[in-house]
Amino acid sequence: MALVTTTEMFKKAYNGGYAVGAFNVNNMEIVQGITEACREEHAPVILQVSKGARAYANNTYLIKLVEAAVIECPDIPIALHLDHGPDFETCKSCIDSGFTSVMIDASSQSFEKNIEITKQVVEYAHAHGVVVEAELGTLAGVEDDVQVAAEDSSYTKASDVQEFVERTGCDSLAIAIGTSHGAYKFKPEQCTRNDKGVLVPPPLRFDILKDVAQRLPGFPIVLHGSSSVPQDFVKLINENGGKMPDAIGIPEYELREAAKLAVCKINIDSDIRIAMTGSIRQYMAEHPDKFDPREYLKPARANIKELVRHKLIDVLGCAGKA
């Protein structure tokens, strides 16, 4: 099976009440861990490349790693997606190099400017058989080159979505309902403690999501900033020389609820990095004499695989849906 667009993925996800996982990739071990889990659980997957990943690993290397995953996992649909494309030029470069999906993120612009930029990308992408994700509303937090202060974030206005989609022709829409980029999504004072003493962030704005879904029936919605920040791996990092106090993510039960509604794509980034870092820190602490990257990257890859398997089954609900 060759690389696919997200069109059929999202149609099945919307009708089936589940979401497809979109995982950011930066190197071979991350690609392998994600796609091996998806192959074994027979789940569709979106492999995302950010501007930062392209700068780090080189666009060609990343594309070839994804193409290798397609060869190794021929029975599952895999889409290659540009995450947070900052401008037309970046989107065009990815389209021309073989991406099957791109995101143009002009959410920091005015409503009219966002439409103008998004429409330009859509016209070029559609002419080349590529689909486009756009964003309306602004998420707080930090992810690669995306940095938005909390006071500059804004919820998506449901009253704007129909006009935006109709005028741009975009194929899916990322909205802001309370998720946030990065591992430090919320300050402790924004949270409450449950009966187990665990910090729980403010709930997502499902009222906005439901309003958007009513205005755009059948249209795929995307959630960014949806990492759950697994506390077992945060603990592993902190126990082995790291310092990640107050790293708080989105509760997984809220993401599962969103996936049952109109959300067809959920972005998961920080969880992968945290699992990898925790695994490496633990291995190096337990084996201070080791220096071979193959030895400490192997358990990191295995833990990424099991983390993704859990997301596919228990959070996204897309296991067995390929």
Backbone bond lengths (Angstrom), bond angles and torsions (degrees), N, CA, C in turn:
res aa  C-N    CA-C-N  psi(-1)  N-CA   C-N-CA  omega(-1)  CA-C   N-CA-C  phi
1 M - - - 1.467 - - 1.532 109.95 -
2 A 1.306 117.14 129.65 1.463 121.30 177.42 1.522 109.74 -78.74
3 L 1.334 115.95 170.93 1.456 120.39 173.48 1.530 109.38 -56.00
4 V 1.314 116.78 143.83 1.458 120.96 -178.58 1.526 110.08 -121.66
5 T 1.319 115.79 164.43 1.458 119.96 170.18 1.535 107.81 -83.01
6 T 1.312 115.79 176.08 1.467 119.67 -179.51 1.528 112.88 -89.42
7 T 1.318 118.02 -1.06 1.463 121.09 -173.03 1.525 112.43 -55.66
8 E 1.323 117.22 -55.49 1.460 120.65 -178.11 1.522 110.88 -70.02
9 M 1.339 117.08 -36.65 1.466 121.20 176.72 1.520 110.67 -54.37
10 F 1.341 115.63 -49.80 1.455 120.65 -174.82 1.531 111.93 -70.33
11 K 1.324 116.18 -34.63 1.464 119.40 178.50 1.532 109.83 -61.62
12 K 1.321 116.03 -45.69 1.468 120.76 179.57 1.527 110.83 -67.86
13 A 1.338 116.41 -39.82 1.465 120.30 -179.23 1.522 111.19 -64.41
14 Y 1.328 116.20 -44.08 1.468 120.45 -179.07 1.523 110.53 -61.25
15 N 1.315 115.23 -47.46 1.469 119.49 -178.61 1.521 112.64 -71.90
16 G 1.337 116.12 -25.71 1.462 119.90 -176.70 1.509 115.14 -94.64
17 G 1.337 117.77 -5.12 1.459 120.29 178.12 1.517 114.23 70.49
18 Y 1.315 115.92 35.53 1.471 120.24 175.67 1.520 109.08 -137.51
19 A 1.333 116.69 174.18 1.459 121.49 178.85 1.519 109.57 -124.42
20 V 1.313 115.65 153.42 1.465 121.98 175.33 1.528 108.00 -93.34
21 G 1.308 116.60 136.58 1.455 120.84 178.98 1.519 111.22 -78.45
22 A 1.328 115.72 133.76 1.461 121.88 175.69 1.524 107.31 -115.28
23 F 1.326 116.07 111.83 1.452 121.43 -172.50 1.530 110.57 -114.15
24 N 1.320 116.04 129.00 1.464 120.15 178.41 1.521 110.07 -76.86
25 V 1.334 116.30 134.17 1.464 121.47 -177.71 1.520 110.79 -119.69
26 N 1.328 114.73 144.32 1.465 121.15 -178.18 1.521 113.64 -132.99
27 N 1.341 117.24 -20.41 1.460 119.38 -178.86 1.531 110.08 -154.16
28 M 1.315 115.82 -179.61 1.460 121.30 -173.96 1.523 112.42 -64.10
29 E 1.329 117.56 -45.24 1.454 120.56 -175.41 1.528 111.75 -63.22
30 I 1.326 116.95 -36.65 1.459 119.99 178.42 1.525 110.31 -67.37
31 V 1.322 116.95 -44.86 1.465 120.81 177.72 1.525 110.35 -59.17
32 Q 1.327 116.45 -45.40 1.457 120.44 -178.18 1.529 111.72 -64.68
33 G 1.322 117.13 -47.05 1.459 120.23 -178.45 1.515 112.01 -59.44
34 I 1.330 116.49 -43.80 1.465 121.34 -179.15 1.522 110.94 -66.01
35 T 1.314 116.65 -52.45 1.466 119.30 -172.15 1.524 112.61 -73.97
36 E 1.332 118.47 -28.84 1.465 119.44 175.50 1.528 110.54 -65.17
37 A 1.339 116.15 -39.99 1.472 119.44 177.21 1.528 110.34 -64.73
38 C 1.321 116.75 -43.04 1.467 120.73 -179.55 1.520 111.38 -65.74
39 R 1.326 116.65 -38.89 1.471 119.98 178.02 1.526 110.76 -63.15
40 E 1.326 116.66 -46.04 1.462 120.15 -177.54 1.526 112.10 -69.62
41 E 1.334 116.90 -31.45 1.468 120.38 179.46 1.522 111.84 -95.46
42 H 1.320 116.45 2.06 1.465 122.76 178.32 1.534 110.55 52.25
43 A 1.330 114.40 58.07 1.462 121.20 -176.62 1.528 110.39 -121.72
44 P 1.329 117.21 141.76 1.470 120.27 173.32 1.524 109.22 -68.76
45 V 1.319 117.03 157.46 1.459 118.69 -178.20 1.526 111.25 -151.58
46 I 1.318 114.88 148.22 1.464 122.31 173.97 1.521 107.61 -114.22
47 L 1.313 116.20 119.37 1.463 121.23 176.13 1.520 107.37 -96.84
48 Q 1.334 115.80 121.00 1.458 121.44 -174.06 1.516 111.75 -105.60
49 V 1.315 115.60 143.94 1.460 122.80 175.73 1.524 107.66 -125.28
50 S 1.312 116.54 124.76 1.459 121.03 179.06 1.521 110.11 -94.26
51 K 1.309 115.67 170.04 1.463 120.47 174.85 1.519 110.16 -58.56
52 G 1.334 116.40 -39.75 1.459 120.55 179.10 1.514 112.40 -65.36
53 A 1.331 116.83 -38.79 1.463 120.54 178.47 1.520 110.74 -65.62
54 R 1.329 116.73 -39.51 1.464 120.43 178.54 1.525 110.67 -63.23
55 A 1.326 116.25 -38.47 1.465 120.07 178.81 1.524 111.09 -69.95
56 Y 1.335 116.82 -35.03 1.461 121.30 -177.34 1.524 112.43 -75.51
57 A 1.329 116.15 -50.62 1.462 120.49 -169.02 1.521 114.48 -104.84
58 N 1.323 118.00 -11.72 1.459 123.26 -176.94 1.529 108.83 83.10
59 N 1.307 115.22 127.67 1.456 121.78 -175.93 1.523 112.58 -54.75
60 T 1.333 117.22 -41.42 1.465 121.07 -177.59 1.520 111.43 -63.95
61 Y 1.327 117.07 -44.73 1.462 120.14 179.77 1.532 110.57 -60.70
62 L 1.319 117.55 -43.24 1.458 120.97 -178.32 1.527 111.08 -64.97
63 I 1.327 116.57 -42.98 1.461 120.10 178.61 1.529 110.36 -60.93
64 K 1.310 117.04 -43.71 1.467 120.61 -178.75 1.530 111.62 -67.06
65 L 1.332 117.46 -34.65 1.465 119.87 175.46 1.528 110.56 -63.86
66 V 1.327 116.15 -41.63 1.463 120.07 178.93 1.530 110.13 -67.88
67 E 1.309 116.99 -40.31 1.464 120.14 177.04 1.532 110.98 -62.26
68 A 1.327 117.33 -35.73 1.465 120.96 176.28 1.522 110.13 -64.99
69 A 1.331 116.75 -38.46 1.464 120.79 178.11 1.521 110.82 -63.95
70 V 1.322 117.06 -36.79 1.468 121.12 177.83 1.524 109.99 -62.67
71 I 1.335 116.46 -40.48 1.464 120.68 179.03 1.535 110.66 -66.70
72 E 1.324 116.27 -41.53 1.462 121.13 -177.64 1.526 112.70 -76.13
73 C 1.316 116.83 -22.40 1.475 121.17 -177.29 1.529 109.71 -125.91
74 P 1.320 117.91 64.68 1.466 120.79 -171.73 1.525 114.66 -71.06
75 D 1.336 117.50 -13.09 1.460 119.71 -173.97 1.523 113.92 -98.75
76 I 1.329 117.79 2.95 1.468 119.32 178.92 1.530 109.27 -123.12
77 P 1.343 117.83 145.05 1.466 119.95 176.65 1.521 111.64 -75.50
78 I 1.324 116.02 131.54 1.464 122.69 179.10 1.523 108.86 -126.40
79 A 1.314 116.53 126.46 1.464 121.79 175.05 1.516 108.65 -108.58
80 L 1.334 116.49 143.99 1.467 122.46 176.23 1.523 107.47 -108.12
81 H 1.325 115.53 118.90 1.465 121.72 -168.52 1.527 111.62 -125.38
82 L 1.317 116.14 138.54 1.460 121.81 171.30 1.519 108.54 -85.73
83 D 1.322 116.44 123.05 1.456 121.60 -179.67 1.531 109.92 -95.50
84 H 1.307 116.83 129.08 1.469 122.99 177.13 1.532 112.90 53.20
85 G 1.308 116.24 53.56 1.460 119.15 172.70 1.528 109.35 -61.85
86 P 1.322 118.58 123.76 1.466 120.44 -172.91 1.522 114.79 -82.02
87 D 1.348 117.03 -17.13 1.461 119.12 -174.97 1.529 110.07 -160.99
88 F 1.329 115.88 171.55 1.457 121.57 -178.85 1.531 111.18 -60.46
89 E 1.318 117.23 -41.61 1.463 121.22 -175.67 1.533 111.83 -60.82
90 T 1.326 116.68 -43.15 1.465 119.98 179.00 1.523 110.99 -65.50
91 C 1.328 116.03 -43.59 1.461 119.93 178.01 1.530 111.16 -61.50
92 K 1.325 116.66 -43.82 1.467 121.26 179.55 1.521 110.77 -60.99
93 S 1.330 116.56 -43.09 1.465 120.77 179.76 1.518 110.99 -59.40
94 C 1.326 116.92 -42.43 1.461 120.60 -179.68 1.522 111.57 -70.44
95 I 1.310 116.78 -40.70 1.468 120.45 176.95 1.526 110.07 -59.78
96 D 1.320 115.94 -45.70 1.467 120.96 -178.03 1.525 112.44 -66.91
97 S 1.340 117.30 -23.59 1.468 119.88 -176.69 1.528 113.37 -97.47
98 G 1.355 117.57 2.65 1.448 118.84 171.49 1.518 116.91 115.51
99 F 1.320 118.62 2.90 1.463 120.09 175.89 1.530 108.67 -64.55
100 T 1.323 116.74 146.03 1.457 119.84 179.45 1.522 112.33 -100.95
101 S 1.322 116.64 -6.27 1.459 122.17 -179.54 1.521 108.79 -154.08
102 V 1.323 116.69 142.69 1.464 120.45 176.79 1.522 109.84 -136.16
103 M 1.314 114.99 149.62 1.458 120.34 171.96 1.517 108.42 -110.00
104 I 1.311 116.39 128.88 1.454 121.07 169.86 1.533 106.38 -104.00
105 D 1.307 115.63 119.51 1.462 120.35 -178.52 1.527 109.57 -108.01
106 A 1.317 114.91 91.82 1.461 121.31 175.42 1.522 109.88 -109.94
107 S 1.334 116.10 27.63 1.460 121.12 -174.60 1.520 113.29 -67.30
108 S 1.328 117.36 -20.29 1.468 120.14 178.94 1.531 111.82 -79.63
109 Q 1.327 116.20 -10.76 1.465 121.22 179.89 1.538 110.67 -85.33
110 S 1.302 116.09 172.33 1.457 120.20 174.37 1.526 109.41 -65.08
111 F 1.298 116.85 163.69 1.466 121.78 -179.81 1.527 111.03 -55.38
112 E 1.329 116.95 -47.16 1.463 120.60 -178.16 1.522 111.56 -67.76
113 K 1.327 117.38 -39.90 1.475 120.48 179.80 1.524 110.11 -68.22
114 N 1.328 117.21 -38.43 1.457 121.56 176.61 1.528 109.89 -59.07
115 I 1.312 116.64 -44.69 1.464 121.05 177.95 1.525 110.74 -61.71
116 E 1.306 116.96 -45.15 1.466 121.54 -178.06 1.527 111.83 -59.88
117 I 1.332 116.13 -48.53 1.470 120.77 -177.84 1.529 110.50 -68.32
118 T 1.315 116.00 -44.14 1.462 120.43 -178.91 1.525 111.12 -62.46
119 K 1.301 116.99 -43.61 1.465 121.10 -179.86 1.527 111.06 -61.48
120 Q 1.321 117.02 -38.96 1.466 120.75 178.20 1.527 110.74 -61.19
121 V 1.323 116.77 -43.64 1.464 120.97 179.13 1.529 110.31 -67.19
122 V 1.320 117.04 -43.00 1.462 121.49 -179.34 1.526 111.30 -59.12
123 E 1.301 116.56 -44.89 1.463 120.12 -178.50 1.525 111.40 -61.53
124 Y 1.323 117.09 -42.84 1.470 120.21 179.81 1.529 110.48 -70.50
125 A 1.337 116.12 -43.76 1.470 120.33 -177.68 1.524 111.45 -63.24
126 H 1.318 117.16 -48.46 1.460 120.67 -177.76 1.531 111.61 -62.76
127 A 1.319 116.38 -33.32 1.467 120.26 177.42 1.523 111.48 -66.40
128 H 1.347 116.17 -18.13 1.466 120.64 -179.59 1.526 112.05 -114.14
129 G 1.336 117.23 16.56 1.457 120.87 175.48 1.518 114.74 73.28
130 V 1.326 116.97 22.92 1.468 122.89 -177.41 1.525 109.25 -112.09
131 V 1.327 117.21 144.32 1.467 121.66 -179.79 1.522 110.40 -98.05
132 V 1.351 115.07 160.01 1.462 120.45 -173.06 1.526 111.42 -129.00
133 E 1.314 114.66 132.13 1.466 123.01 170.39 1.523 107.98 -103.24
134 A 1.318 116.86 135.96 1.459 121.97 177.18 1.521 108.62 -120.17
135 E 1.331 116.62 173.83 1.464 120.03 179.86 1.520 110.06 -134.79
136 L 1.326 114.24 138.41 1.462 121.34 177.90 1.518 107.40 -133.66
137 G 1.327 117.01 120.35 1.459 121.46 -168.79 1.517 107.73 99.84
138 T 1.327 117.16 158.78 1.467 120.32 -172.64 1.518 110.82 -127.94
139 L 1.338 116.14 125.09 1.460 121.53 178.31 1.522 110.49 -87.01
140 A 1.326 115.74 141.28 1.458 120.47 173.61 1.524 109.53 -77.98
141 G 1.336 116.43 168.19 1.456 121.53 173.85 1.513 113.65 108.28
142 V 1.337 115.28 -174.05 1.463 122.36 -175.06 1.521 109.76 -128.51
143 E 1.330 116.62 129.01 1.468 122.43 174.51 1.514 107.66 -149.83
144 D 1.348 116.79 109.31 1.457 121.97 -175.23 1.532 110.17 50.82
145 D 1.326 117.28 -117.62 1.466 119.98 -177.39 1.524 112.87 -88.51
146 V 1.329 117.36 -0.04 1.461 120.78 179.06 1.523 108.79 -91.03
147 Q 1.315 117.24 113.92 1.452 122.38 -179.86 1.523 108.87 -135.02
148 V 1.322 115.61 113.98 1.459 121.06 -177.78 1.520 109.26 -131.29
149 A 1.319 117.15 121.87 1.460 121.67 177.72 1.521 109.49 -68.76
150 A 1.327 116.11 151.15 1.463 121.03 -177.20 1.520 111.64 -56.36
151 E 1.330 116.25 -39.11 1.457 118.73 -178.05 1.526 113.10 -70.74
152 D 1.348 116.38 -14.64 1.464 120.28 179.67 1.524 112.66 -98.61
153 S 1.324 117.20 -3.64 1.454 120.29 179.02 1.529 109.56 -77.77
154 S 1.329 115.11 159.75 1.466 118.59 -179.90 1.520 109.88 -153.84
155 Y 1.338 116.08 140.42 1.456 120.02 175.46 1.527 109.44 -69.73
156 T 1.312 115.28 151.10 1.462 119.93 174.61 1.527 109.44 -66.78
157 K 1.312 116.05 136.41 1.461 120.94 174.62 1.528 108.01 -87.55
158 A 1.320 115.71 112.07 1.467 119.70 -177.10 1.523 111.99 -57.94
159 S 1.324 116.09 -29.90 1.467 119.83 -178.18 1.525 112.76 -67.63
160 D 1.356 116.89 -14.40 1.470 120.64 -177.71 1.527 113.61 -94.40
161 V 1.325 117.73 -17.14 1.461 119.15 -165.08 1.525 113.61 -68.35
162 Q 1.316 117.72 -39.75 1.461 119.40 -177.34 1.521 111.18 -64.77
163 E 1.324 116.86 -45.00 1.460 120.25 178.03 1.522 110.71 -62.54
164 F 1.330 116.26 -42.22 1.468 120.18 -178.26 1.528 111.18 -61.77
165 V 1.314 117.06 -47.37 1.469 121.04 -178.35 1.523 110.91 -66.31
166 E 1.304 116.72 -42.64 1.465 119.91 -178.89 1.524 111.87 -65.60
167 R 1.326 117.61 -39.64 1.459 120.38 -177.01 1.524 113.70 -79.63
168 T 1.331 117.62 -26.72 1.470 119.83 -178.91 1.519 112.75 -94.38
169 G 1.331 117.24 -32.39 1.457 120.24 -175.30 1.515 113.48 77.91
170 C 1.335 117.78 16.46 1.464 120.67 -179.10 1.526 110.34 -64.05
171 D 1.330 116.17 158.19 1.461 121.57 -174.15 1.520 113.76 -97.23
172 S 1.323 117.27 -20.18 1.469 122.27 175.37 1.523 107.22 -153.97
173 L 1.333 115.83 161.29 1.459 119.58 -173.65 1.520 110.89 -135.98
174 A 1.329 115.37 123.91 1.462 121.73 173.25 1.523 108.63 -85.23
175 I 1.331 115.91 129.78 1.454 119.81 -179.09 1.527 110.08 -122.05
176 A 1.319 115.72 161.22 1.464 122.62 -179.45 1.523 109.07 -106.99
177 I 1.336 116.47 112.44 1.465 120.91 179.63 1.530 111.62 -128.71
178 G 1.341 116.29 19.26 1.451 119.49 176.85 1.509 115.62 118.63
179 T 1.341 118.14 -1.31 1.453 120.65 172.82 1.529 108.92 -77.62
180 S 1.329 117.16 170.98 1.463 120.21 -174.84 1.518 109.45 -154.93
181 H 1.303 116.46 146.49 1.462 121.20 -179.22 1.530 111.54 -71.97
182 G 1.341 114.75 154.11 1.458 120.79 171.27 1.518 114.24 85.20
183 A 1.343 115.43 -178.42 1.465 121.76 -178.86 1.525 112.11 -87.49
184 Y 1.323 116.27 -20.99 1.465 121.07 -179.72 1.524 108.48 -106.06
185 K 1.318 115.62 75.53 1.461 120.71 -172.33 1.525 112.73 -80.06
186 F 1.320 115.72 -30.51 1.468 120.20 -175.60 1.520 109.77 -138.91
187 K 1.317 116.26 150.08 1.453 121.40 172.46 1.526 108.49 -82.62
188 P 1.332 117.87 148.70 1.463 120.05 -178.77 1.527 113.41 -54.23
189 E 1.333 116.64 -35.04 1.462 119.22 -178.44 1.530 112.49 -69.64
190 Q 1.333 117.16 -15.22 1.466 120.36 175.85 1.524 111.86 -82.30
191 C 1.331 116.51 -12.07 1.455 121.77 -171.75 1.523 111.79 -105.98
192 T 1.330 115.06 166.42 1.458 122.43 171.68 1.522 107.71 -119.03
193 R 1.325 116.60 164.42 1.467 120.03 178.36 1.524 109.67 -105.43
194 N 1.336 115.13 134.41 1.461 118.68 177.51 1.525 110.45 -81.55
195 D 1.328 117.41 -174.20 1.461 120.59 -175.91 1.525 113.24 -67.67
196 K 1.340 116.35 -11.26 1.463 120.38 176.41 1.523 112.14 -99.37
197 G 1.335 115.95 3.96 1.458 120.43 178.73 1.516 114.05 81.63
198 V 1.324 117.00 10.74 1.462 121.52 -179.03 1.526 109.78 -88.37
199 L 1.339 115.80 135.82 1.459 119.86 178.26 1.529 110.54 -68.93
200 V 1.317 116.50 130.17 1.455 122.53 -179.95 1.524 108.51 -119.38
201 P 1.339 118.00 123.78 1.467 120.50 -177.86 1.523 111.94 -72.90
202 P 1.329 117.01 167.30 1.468 119.33 176.63 1.519 110.33 -59.92
203 P 1.332 117.85 146.26 1.465 120.85 -175.41 1.522 112.81 -67.10
204 L 1.323 115.27 152.74 1.454 120.38 176.16 1.530 110.05 -67.10
205 R 1.330 115.17 155.14 1.459 120.61 -178.71 1.529 109.93 -85.17
206 F 1.311 115.26 78.41 1.461 119.75 179.23 1.523 111.69 -65.83
207 D 1.327 116.83 -22.71 1.461 119.14 177.29 1.520 111.12 -63.35
208 I 1.357 115.86 -38.33 1.465 119.99 177.19 1.522 110.18 -68.06
209 L 1.326 116.25 -44.72 1.466 120.61 -179.86 1.525 110.83 -58.91
210 K 1.307 117.57 -45.22 1.461 121.09 -179.06 1.528 111.12 -66.51
211 D 1.331 116.53 -36.97 1.464 120.56 178.37 1.529 110.23 -65.60
212 V 1.350 115.69 -43.95 1.469 120.71 178.13 1.527 109.87 -61.40
213 A 1.331 116.93 -44.02 1.464 121.06 -178.80 1.527 111.87 -62.21
214 Q 1.313 117.19 -36.39 1.462 120.87 178.05 1.527 111.49 -68.36
215 R 1.321 115.73 -35.68 1.468 120.27 -178.77 1.529 111.77 -78.77
216 L 1.346 116.92 -24.04 1.463 122.00 -179.16 1.528 109.70 -126.34
217 P 1.301 118.30 66.52 1.471 120.27 -177.18 1.533 111.96 -60.92
218 G 1.328 114.97 129.95 1.459 120.15 178.60 1.515 115.05 80.59
219 F 1.328 117.24 -0.72 1.470 120.41 -175.34 1.527 109.91 -93.64
220 P 1.355 117.82 133.35 1.467 120.54 -176.57 1.533 113.42 -73.92
221 I 1.327 114.75 128.71 1.455 123.05 178.14 1.525 109.09 -105.70
222 V 1.335 116.10 147.96 1.463 122.80 -176.41 1.528 109.72 -121.18
223 L 1.348 115.95 141.12 1.461 120.82 172.58 1.519 109.77 -114.13
224 H 1.329 115.38 121.62 1.463 121.38 171.76 1.529 108.53 -96.47
225 G 1.330 116.23 170.82 1.457 120.26 176.35 1.511 113.09 58.82
226 S 1.341 116.29 39.49 1.466 120.47 -171.75 1.520 113.71 -111.55
227 S 1.311 117.45 23.82 1.457 119.48 175.22 1.527 109.41 -70.26
228 S 1.319 116.05 143.71 1.462 120.79 -178.72 1.529 112.64 -91.47
229 V 1.329 116.57 -9.21 1.470 122.83 179.87 1.538 109.44 52.30
230 P 1.334 117.71 73.10 1.468 121.99 -175.27 1.527 112.19 -58.16
231 Q 1.323 114.69 120.76 1.462 119.59 -172.12 1.526 112.94 -70.08
232 D 1.342 118.41 -23.96 1.460 118.66 176.97 1.521 111.18 -65.57
233 F 1.338 116.85 -36.56 1.462 119.53 178.43 1.532 111.40 -79.54
234 V 1.323 117.57 -31.60 1.469 120.01 173.36 1.525 109.25 -61.75
235 K 1.339 116.26 -43.56 1.462 121.07 177.38 1.520 111.08 -61.81
236 L 1.333 116.17 -40.20 1.463 121.20 179.52 1.536 110.22 -61.83
237 I 1.314 115.91 -41.65 1.465 120.07 178.01 1.518 110.54 -63.26
238 N 1.339 116.15 -48.56 1.459 120.18 -176.16 1.527 112.43 -67.21
239 E 1.333 117.08 -30.35 1.462 120.50 179.25 1.518 112.88 -77.41
240 N 1.319 115.98 -11.79 1.468 119.54 -176.77 1.525 111.87 -124.65
241 G 1.327 115.11 43.63 1.469 120.62 171.46 1.505 116.06 95.04
242 G 1.325 118.27 -4.21 1.459 120.14 -179.52 1.511 112.49 -87.62
243 K 1.309 115.88 168.58 1.459 121.73 178.06 1.528 108.74 -137.33
244 M 1.323 115.21 92.47 1.462 121.02 178.18 1.530 110.35 -127.71
245 P 1.320 116.85 61.80 1.468 118.40 179.00 1.529 110.90 -69.98
246 D 1.316 115.57 144.46 1.468 121.56 172.57 1.528 113.72 60.87
247 A 1.337 117.24 31.59 1.467 120.10 173.60 1.525 107.21 -80.88
248 I 1.328 116.75 112.76 1.459 121.72 -171.77 1.523 109.40 -127.37
249 G 1.329 116.68 131.53 1.458 120.95 -178.06 1.515 113.29 -114.66
250 I 1.326 115.78 -168.09 1.456 123.10 -179.80 1.528 109.03 -86.57
251 P 1.318 118.91 128.50 1.477 120.28 178.77 1.523 111.43 -57.67
252 E 1.311 116.21 136.05 1.456 120.12 -175.32 1.529 112.51 -65.97
253 Y 1.318 118.07 -30.11 1.464 119.23 180.00 1.531 110.90 -66.68
254 E 1.338 117.41 -28.50 1.461 119.46 176.76 1.527 110.69 -72.31
255 L 1.327 116.50 -37.47 1.458 120.01 178.05 1.528 110.90 -66.78
256 R 1.332 115.75 -37.48 1.472 118.50 178.10 1.526 110.34 -64.83
257 E 1.325 116.36 -38.12 1.460 120.35 178.28 1.523 110.30 -65.43
258 A 1.342 117.13 -42.15 1.468 121.13 178.60 1.518 110.75 -62.11
259 A 1.339 116.46 -37.74 1.464 120.56 -179.10 1.520 112.10 -67.14
260 K 1.316 117.40 -22.82 1.461 120.76 178.37 1.524 111.52 -79.77
261 L 1.326 115.61 -14.09 1.461 120.66 -179.66 1.526 109.14 -96.59
262 A 1.316 118.25 -131.83 1.462 120.66 -175.45 1.523 114.00 -91.67
263 V 1.317 117.78 -0.95 1.468 120.97 -177.57 1.528 109.52 -77.25
264 C 1.319 115.76 115.50 1.468 121.67 -177.39 1.525 112.87 -105.02
265 K 1.324 117.50 -11.95 1.470 121.82 -178.00 1.522 108.26 -141.52
266 I 1.328 116.25 126.02 1.458 121.72 177.19 1.521 108.53 -122.00
267 N 1.321 115.73 122.41 1.460 121.30 -178.29 1.530 111.01 -82.14
268 I 1.319 115.65 130.42 1.459 121.74 179.61 1.523 107.92 -129.28
269 D 1.332 116.51 113.97 1.458 120.82 -174.34 1.525 111.39 -128.36
270 S 1.323 116.80 -61.77 1.462 120.73 -174.45 1.525 112.39 -59.95
271 D 1.328 117.71 -34.90 1.467 120.27 -179.84 1.520 111.18 -57.34
272 I 1.333 116.70 -42.19 1.464 121.19 -179.56 1.530 110.31 -63.57
273 R 1.316 116.73 -45.88 1.465 121.06 -178.38 1.525 111.19 -65.56
274 I 1.336 115.92 -40.37 1.464 119.91 -179.82 1.522 110.51 -65.87
275 A 1.327 117.09 -42.44 1.466 120.69 178.37 1.526 110.71 -62.51
276 M 1.313 116.72 -41.97 1.467 120.93 -179.54 1.523 110.63 -65.90
277 T 1.327 116.60 -46.50 1.463 120.76 -177.85 1.521 111.07 -65.38
278 G 1.338 117.12 -43.81 1.457 119.88 178.69 1.510 112.18 -61.03
279 S 1.324 116.50 -41.57 1.461 121.35 -179.70 1.528 111.22 -64.04
280 I 1.319 115.94 -43.77 1.468 119.78 -179.18 1.520 110.79 -67.95
281 R 1.321 117.55 -43.47 1.470 120.60 179.02 1.524 110.82 -59.78
282 Q 1.331 116.31 -43.60 1.458 119.26 179.75 1.526 111.18 -63.86
283 Y 1.317 116.63 -45.00 1.467 119.96 -178.29 1.526 110.55 -62.46
284 M 1.308 117.58 -44.74 1.465 120.35 -177.52 1.525 111.32 -67.73
285 A 1.341 116.73 -34.19 1.463 119.72 177.86 1.524 111.04 -68.21
286 E 1.335 115.98 -37.27 1.461 120.48 -178.61 1.518 112.66 -82.72
287 H 1.338 117.06 -20.01 1.468 121.83 -179.30 1.530 109.37 -132.59
288 P 1.332 117.56 67.97 1.473 120.09 -175.33 1.520 114.48 -64.56
289 D 1.334 116.86 -15.18 1.459 120.31 -179.69 1.526 112.68 -88.96
290 K 1.332 117.43 -5.90 1.459 120.35 -176.20 1.533 110.93 -85.94
291 F 1.339 114.63 149.54 1.465 119.35 -178.75 1.524 113.06 -141.84
292 D 1.335 116.81 -4.22 1.459 121.17 -175.73 1.536 109.46 -82.48
293 P 1.329 118.65 117.08 1.472 120.23 -179.83 1.522 113.34 -56.43
294 R 1.332 117.33 -29.18 1.457 119.77 179.96 1.525 111.36 -64.01
295 E 1.325 115.82 -29.84 1.454 119.29 -178.18 1.521 112.40 -77.09
296 Y 1.347 117.62 -41.28 1.461 117.07 -178.51 1.526 113.42 -89.07
297 L 1.339 117.19 -16.68 1.468 119.03 176.26 1.529 111.94 -83.36
298 K 1.317 117.21 -21.09 1.461 119.88 179.62 1.529 111.98 -63.94
299 P 1.346 120.04 -51.18 1.470 118.42 177.05 1.525 112.64 -66.56
300 A 1.339 116.81 -29.62 1.467 119.53 176.70 1.524 110.11 -63.31
301 R 1.313 116.45 -44.69 1.466 121.22 177.91 1.530 111.00 -62.30
302 A 1.321 116.83 -41.37 1.463 121.12 -179.96 1.529 111.13 -63.84
303 N 1.318 117.25 -39.68 1.463 120.24 179.85 1.531 111.91 -71.40
304 I 1.328 116.43 -34.39 1.471 119.85 174.20 1.527 109.17 -61.95
305 K 1.305 115.89 -44.12 1.467 120.95 -179.36 1.522 111.08 -58.94
306 E 1.333 117.67 -45.94 1.457 120.35 -178.57 1.523 111.62 -70.89
307 L 1.317 117.29 -33.95 1.465 120.56 175.50 1.527 110.15 -63.07
308 V 1.317 116.79 -46.47 1.464 120.89 179.72 1.522 110.45 -64.33
309 R 1.328 117.78 -39.95 1.466 120.95 178.24 1.534 110.03 -57.68
310 H 1.326 115.84 -44.82 1.463 120.62 177.82 1.529 111.26 -60.31
311 K 1.330 116.68 -43.22 1.473 120.26 -179.89 1.530 110.61 -63.01
312 L 1.321 116.79 -43.42 1.460 121.09 -178.19 1.521 111.75 -60.74
313 I 1.328 115.74 -42.38 1.461 120.73 -174.31 1.521 111.90 -83.00
314 D 1.327 117.08 -50.89 1.455 121.58 -166.69 1.525 114.92 -97.38
315 V 1.330 117.64 -19.95 1.468 120.03 -175.00 1.529 111.01 -111.87
316 L 1.313 116.95 -54.78 1.454 121.81 -176.55 1.526 112.35 -79.87
317 G 1.325 115.95 -34.80 1.455 120.21 -177.83 1.505 114.72 75.99
318 C 1.356 116.44 19.68 1.472 119.52 -173.59 1.525 113.88 -102.30
319 A 1.334 117.89 2.65 1.462 119.66 176.19 1.530 109.92 -60.84
320 G 1.318 115.62 135.19 1.460 120.71 -179.31 1.521 114.58 78.51
321 K 1.320 118.06 9.35 1.460 121.48 -175.89 1.532 113.94 -104.67
322 A 1.327 117.56 5.96 1.472 119.60 -178.63 1.527 110.24 -67.60
